[in-house]
Structures are given as C-alpha cells and as structure tokens.
Amino acid sequence: MKSKFRFQDLEIWKLAIEIADELFDIADELEKKHLFRFAEQLRGAGMSMSNNIAEGSGSEWKKEFKNFLNIARRSAFENANILIILNGRKLIEDDRVEKLLDKLDKKCRMITNFKKSF
C-alpha cells in the first residue's frame, strides 16, 4: 500500500506543484544563460508555495494551517514579482508570463476560498 499525505488531495497543492514545474523549467533556461541567482530565486519561491501547503496540512491547529496558507499565498506574489521582472528584462516571453500570472492569481483565490471553508 502506498502512503498518502493529506496535502496530496488538496487542489491548491496540486496547482502549486504544476506552477512550480513550470517555474523550474524557466529556471533551467535561466541557468543556460548563466543567470544563476534568478534561477535559484525562482526555484526557492516556487517550492515555497507547495512546501508551505504541505507543512501546514500537517498541523493539528486550524490557525497554524491558515498561517502556512498565508505564507504559500505570499510566495505566489513573490513568484509573480520575479516573473514580471524577468519579463521586463526580456528573459521570458509575454504570453508565457501572462499564463503563469493567471495561474498564480487562480492559486491565490483558491487559497483564500479554502481558508474560508474551515
């Protein structure tokens, strides 16, 4: 039998993983251009979203879980800012950034609604 953690069933976590995968692809491309600091920052902020959802889901207290959800939401804003900067420097295409910003916005709204559910 395969172990399963609570967070693996959460749609907010699944979307965070999907976004992080895309951010990691961008980070890989940035490294090819020797932009290691940008790549590192993007990966860290990308992982922070799903990491905080996962960590918070392990809490026994709703208030503590909500705090981790707030951190995950703030990480989405950090990712949006990084993407906007990279786009301004012409390191990421406009349409790619817009799609990711839409996903980040959706994730933020999902987190807000999820927090209201408990």
Helices and strands as residue ranges (DSSP letters): G 6-9, H 11-32, H 36-57, H 62-88, H 94-116
